[in-house]
Amino acid sequence: MGTDEEVAGELERSAGRARARGGAAAAAAFLQQAAELTSDPGTRAERALDAAYAKHEAGASEAALEMLAVAATGPLDALQSGRLELLRAQIAFHTTRGSEVPGMLLDAAKTLAPLDPTSARETYLHALDAAVINGGGDAVHIAEAALTAPTPDAPARPADLLLDGLATALTRGYAAGAPGLRRALEAFRDSPHADPRQDRGKDRWLWLAGRNAVAIFDEDLVEILARRNVQLARESGALATLPAALSFLSISSVLMGELARADELATEATPARSKPTCATSSADSASPRVDS
C-alpha cells in the first residue's frame, strides 16, 4: 500500500529484463507500476514518461496518454519536456493522422535540437514522413527545416543519411536526392543487425528505409529491408509496429510476384490493424508511396 521506492526500483529493473526478452507489454506494465509506487515527484514523472513510451511501443496508445498526463504533472527538465511533446505528437499521428501532426513533430524536433541532436534528427524524419503520408502539403517546409538540423556525429548513422537524402530530394528534386537515398539504404542493409532486445537504434527506421527503396527501384533492397523489419518487430515484441511491417512486406511480395506469401502476410496483419491501438501506420503508410 502507498509508495515504496525499493519496490519501484525493482520494478524498473524488471522492466529492463522484460524488454531484454522481447516483452514490451510486460516492460510497460512494470514501468507503470513503478511510477505509481514512487513518492518523489521528479522520479515519478521520469518513470511515468518512460512508461508512456513503453506503452506506446507495446501498442497501447490510450494507456500511453494516461501515463503522459502523469508525467506532465512534473517536474520535468527541458529534455524530458521535449520527449513528452514528441511522444504526444507520435501518438496523435498514430491515432488521428490529423493535419496538425507534422507541425507538432516539427516543433518537437526544434525543441530537441539543442538538447539531444540525435533525437532531433530522428524527429525531423518523423515529421517528414507524417507530412508525406498526410498528403505532402508541409513536406517541403519541413525538409527545409531539416537541412538546418544539428550536424550528426561522425560517422553519420544510416538514419542521418536517410534524413539528408529525403530532405535533399524534397527541396532540390529527385535527381539530386536519389544518390543520397541509395547511400542511406545501402547503409541500412550493410550495417550490423541491432539486438532487438536492446534499444532498436537504427533499425527503428527500417520501415521508412524499405518504402524509399521503392523510390530508387531497387527490388533487392526492398526485400531485404522489409524482411528485416518484420523480424525485428517480432523479436522485440513491438506490437505497435508489427502490423505496418507485415503490410509492407505483403505489398513487396506482390511486387515480387509471390502472391501466396503476400496473402498470408496480409491476413496476419489485418486483425491487428483493425484495432487502432495496435497499429502505428495504416495501409497508407505501409504502401509503397515514396518520400521523394
Secondary structure, 3 states (H helix, E strand, C coil): CCCCHHHHHHHHHHHHHHHHCCCHHHHHHHHHHHHHCCCCHHHHHHHHHHHHHHHHHCCCHHHHHHHHHHHHCCCCCHHHHHHHHHHHHHHHHHHCCCCCHHHHHHHHHHHHCCCCHHHHHHHHHHHHHHHHHCCCCCHHHHHHHHCCCCCCCCCCCHHHHHHHHHHHHHHHCHHHHHHHHHHHHHHHHHCCCCCCCCCCHHHHHHHHHHHHHHHCCCHHHHHHHHHHHHHHHHHHCCCCCHHHHHHHHHHHHHHCCCHHHHHHHHHHHHHHHCCHHHCCCCHHHHCCCCCC
